[in-house]
């Protein structure tokens, strides 16, 4: 009986797939700020495991130094989709641009560390005043994270000097250059700098305790988002993208570190598989289980973004949280 039921379910899945409406735009470009980072690992997995292709999509991933640059590509028309930080949907609303997230990759996984020899002591974000701080790119999620830390100490964004250092190898090089006092970045750059003793992490959102201390709870971050007009005009395409991303999340949930490293390009580990495996283990709870965005997380994202971004704060009622995200496509992903 169990075997018959399993065969029936498989047949239903095949038939459903065969009758799925084809994507309106099968050839797509996705802009991402740091494709080699673990922040956007689900995107890499969906691409490398062939899940986009299985959904009838040919996807070109455009890599940029940070999320703000990827967002610029979307607004400028050189990309259809962005793999970026959720808060960008709120920031663009403040500028009159309707951008919507439709599948979550993971909650905030950011860290700020102090460069070796730059601080005799550190009591909190207030000690960052007047310092040179590296972020992936000005306006990126790491910059928003930094601004939130500053705001928590009643400091303004202009109270520090911000320098874009990219992700990965460029971020590691910047962290070791001696030119920065601190750096806000993503993995695996943070772990690489920690291992070499060039960085001491003082604020992070990898752990439940760290996230609660900074945000009060999980905050949606890495996601796929697009202009609302694109989503409305290409629902089958967006559904295909969502299907592929949720498949990748499901695969990641069960995969070992070795499984992951067999799929990603070797250079993504920066020659240190042990550190990569340790970082992946550290981030396990950050990744979304099913691509769903929660209203509680959206509320936290709005509060933290508004606290440090005057444009979002001043927009007030013009910010429609219900238009910044949708779970409609995640709800339709085949089980």
C-alpha angles and dihedrals in degrees: 000000000000091000091050091050092049091050091049092051091049090051091050091051092050093048092047091050092048091053096043112124111255118248114269089218109030094172110068142169120214118194117209133178101226112356092188093059122101086233088079099030093127090060091052091048093050089052098042096042091053096243093135090051091048088058093053095259132131105202128191114196115211113202123213134178093251146355095267090061091049089051090052089055090055095047091044092052100244092111133043098201137020127215096206150113119316093226089070088073089060095043091052092050087057087057094048095258118128108219123163135196116221108174129027122221097182150320124270112306104176137134141191119209135182119239117243114274096004101104126046087193138353125208100168146305091312087074090063092073112124093008131130108242128186122220130174090255134334108271093022128124090267089055091049089049090052092048090052091053090049092049090052087062093044092253125137126232089250091058088083135044111243122206125186110231102165122221137288118010095004091052091048091050091049091049090054097042097086090229096103131066094201140355134215111201149128138258140322091020093061093052092046091054091045092052093052091047093242094118138039114200113224102165127032142159097202094097131054091241093049093048092048092049093052105031105013091244143346117333122197112243126147107053143135113259136170142174109292089235090058092050093049092046097045108035095150091052092049090047090052090050091049092049091053094047094048090049088054092050091050091049092049092051091064100031125104122224088257090053090053094047091053089059105041123072109272092238090065089076092057089226094297111098093171093059091045091052091049092049092048089053090050091053099045094106092048096065118089117250096212110002094259122146116212125219090226091056091048090052090052091048091052094048094048094043093047091049091062104023114070093194092059092042093049093047089068113163091010087078107088107195092190089061095051094072145015134196092191093107096042088053090059098051110121112253 
